[in-house]
Amino acid sequence: MTGKAASYVKKVSSLSIDEIKKKEERTFQYWGPTPDEARKAAVAKKKGLHDKRTTIKEAVAKYVKDGINLGIGGFVNTRVPVAIIHEIVRQGARDLTLSFQSNSICCELLAGAMIVNPNHVSIKRVELAWWGYEVIGIAPLLRYLAGNSMIQLDDYTNYGMSARFKAGAMGIPFIPTRDHGGSDMELVNRGRMIECPFTKKNVYLVSACHPDVGIVHVPAADKYGNARIFGALCTCPEIAQAASHTIMTTEQIIPTESIRQYPNLTEIPWVCVDALIEQPFGGYPGAVYGYYWFDMPEFLSFRSICDEFRKTGNKDKLKEWYDKYIFGCETFDDFMATRPYSKIKQLRQMDQGQPIIV
Amino acid sequence: MPEYGPFEMIAYTGSRVLEDESIVFVGTGLPIIAAMHAQLTHAPSLNMIFEAGSVAAILEQGMPLSVGDTRAFRKACFAKGLCGAFELTQRGYADYAFIGGAQVDMFGNICSTYEGGTYSKPRVRFPGSGGAGAMAANCEKTIAIMALEARRFVPKVEFITSIGFGDGSPEYREKAGVMGSGPYRVITNQALFGFDEKTRRMTLLEVLPGKTAADIQELVSFELIISPDLKDMREPSEEDLALLRNVCDPDGYFLKRKVAK
């Protein structure tokens, strides 16, 4: 059994031949470090247990450059690395490639910054499974950027993107998956159908994804970056291990004695982490299991500003939001200081004390 | 018969379709509600997988508003990440995929990537596959929830996000390298569909009491197979509605939505 299974052969969907040709005419490229480059980055690191604590400002200045592949941790509205995204927007980064499985506010924040000033922040392309707000609605700025062909998208499933980070984390150049085949993703994304040398049946390969910089927000880590995660692991361990460099924010720093007492609880080992910042509420307005639930009104309010821009083309309100909450703030703590204590208290209560071990 | 809304009928029908002693991989909203209702009634040994990595949670904090909601991990038996959830599925431990979409064709192929325009320049770009493409590929049976409208039940979807039976040929899914057996049910508020074993085409199994097969065909842009054993959809009892309204979705996030005209 060989070749394509999908709708190109049988013309099941109305996907145009022009779109299919684009994949066929393209030679494969990693949209970030190749496996060899990622390996070199890992080998070059000092491997000792060193205090990685720094500020988000310094970490972003050191690692986030124009043209990099930025791997974004979390999942939709959960444990999303918002504090780091704010700083990236503040400092600016152009021609970014974004890689993630499913995200909401992080990519919308970058997209909004691009709309406000494309000379300061810009997204060139995105390898993803899903970009939206779930119950809150579809993402207006994705709709705007995609509808105007301002970004290139490369679509996978949530498992496909997770498996790609996993392949990167495993140090292998690709990984076979049992999905994408027979869907139109087979015809447009950068994966390949092959005949398995063992079963002689078709199997779909997706390439490893190595971000230049992985950004993750975790519940707890020691000062070296050994991280514990409660609730959904999302794909954070894989992203941190696949990335050439990882910036990690944590709700709290915990003693190394605790890490060494329960080493099975460490989901990300120190050696994968380059910069660590204790940043309470670093995932706000997303949720962090054991700490706070997500802030629905905040999501709704930011989304409505973005949707208004999409509908009217008027960026005044969007610009005002960024001027006030990103460029008008020196740090993420300054941003959080604009949110009332009553709200913070309520979000903590809504978590209902999910059990964690710190 | 008690009065009920369209989404209540969908959730109730979804619950009926799920068998006990199985695992259902749920998407946000009605699938979670349907699975909760099934657990409380005929399927106490049904368990849910949430794609962020939770298996067999006890949803005592109320319905999660998203599949990554921290509440979806409450008292789970197994909590990992996306790889954990999807690898259990790929291995064969998820019986049902419970997904939605914007368009479906007669072979159960579903589009949830864009509508109008082209892939490179879509008129309306949707979020993308998310978990749906992987669920439709590798859960054993796929259940889809759709709004019954002619513009959604189409001869050709614009983009296959979630694989069904492809062109209907018997070997399509095997050639695609996917593991699950494919489309099983499509649930709407006015009709329940299955798939014909021989032709793999969508088949009308049940209609809302008072509706006819012709009424349903009018809302579908391809030719349906009508089951020779066409039945009325079972309606929810007062008890079922009380569970749905008071226990499963007490805030009415999904059940009280209005149907878009």
Interface residues (C-beta under 8 A of the other chain):
Chain A: M1 A5 A6 S7 K10 K11 V12 S13 S14 L15 S16 D18 E19 K22 G74 F75 V76 N77 T78 Q101 S102 L128 A129 W130 W131 G132 E134 V135 I138 A139 L142 R143 A146 G147 N148 S149 L153 D155 Y156 T157 N158 Y159 G160 S162 A163 K166 T177 R178 D179 H180 G181 G182 S183 D184 M185 E186 V188 M193 K201 N202 V203 Y204 G231 A232 L233 C234 T235 C236 P237 E238 A287 V288 Y289 G290 W293 F294 M296 D351 Q352 Q354
Chain B: T28 G29 E51 A52 G53 S54 Q61 L65 S66 V67 G68 D69 T70 A72 F73 R74 A79 K80 G81 L82 C83 G84 F86 E87 T89 Q90 D105 F107 N109 C111 T113 Y114 G117 T118 Y119 S120 K121 P122 R123 V124 R125 F126 P127 G128 S129 G130 G131 A132 G133 A134 A137 N138 K156 V157 E158 F159 I160 T161 S162 I163 G166 D167 S169 Y172 R173 E174 K175 A176 G177 V178 M179 Y253 F254
